[in-house]
Amino acid sequence: MKNIKSHFVFTKQQRSGVFVLLLLIVVFQCIYFFADFTADEFNVVDQQKITAFQKEIDSLALIKKASKYEVRPYNPNFITDYKGYVLGMSVEEIDRLHDFRKLNKYVNSAKEFQKITQVSDSLLLVMSPKFKFPDWVIKMRTSNRYSSSYQKDLNKAEAKDIYKATKLEYKLAYRVVNFRKKLNWVPFL
């Protein structure tokens, strides 16, 4: 019994603290119940700002509706089903491309793409300007840097002859001749 009674015995300071707390609770409840918080100064709404904001939201919604799917340059080897659909390809044409890619082969030109997928000429004209092949494919097509039609015997040629005939850099042609000399290469007569 003594233990229970000890919980309810407070010092003078604790009793005054509990009294002040209860007094504050009663005061705030009375203020909340009797005070009028619906004054006009709290509910002032600027109608002009609201209409301007609503017009901005509406214009952004119109811009979003007007935007279309933009086709950017792409590698035709990696056309997904969705991209093929957007570009206007049929399911069979997309499947032909995917089957070709399963063989671990790549399309390197627009003509080859048409040959494999069997797309129509008109669709190819629409699609091919956006084709983007890797740089090495483009370089391979455009550059014919080294000529393979050198008619003289390389074992007897000098560096300047090799340079003029094959369009190799002079330094590289010079290295070829020096390497041949280091090996003590004597051409058969």
Secondary structure, 3 states (H helix, E strand, C coil): CHHHHHHCCCCHHHHHHHHHHHHHHHHHHHHHHHCCCCCCCCCCCCHHHHHHHHHHHHHHHHHHHHCCCCCCCECHHHCCHHHHHHHCCCHHHHHHHHHHHHCCCCCCCHHHHHHHHCCCHHHHHHHHHHECCCHHHHHHHHCCCCCCCCCCCCCCCCHHHHHHHHCCCHHHHHHHHHHHHHCCCCCCC
